[in-house]
Amino acid sequence: MNLITNILLFKYYLTNKQELKKKKKINLKTNQYNYIVKFWKYSRFLGLISFKGELIWKY
């Protein structure tokens, strides 16, 4: 559970960082691919390849 919570906190950190820069909501159509690529890289780095279908698409 600790790895999953850390990944979710890292994802929310990325979204909050983007929101602070833009000062508005994120447009999912433009930034969805970037978040999938970042999250996929960090999930592969942490060895959570088996979780890829669930964790990426639940947000």
Secondary structure by P-SEA (a helix, b strand, c coil): caaaaaaaaaaaaaaaaaaaaccccccccccaaaaaaaaaaaaaaaccccccccccccc
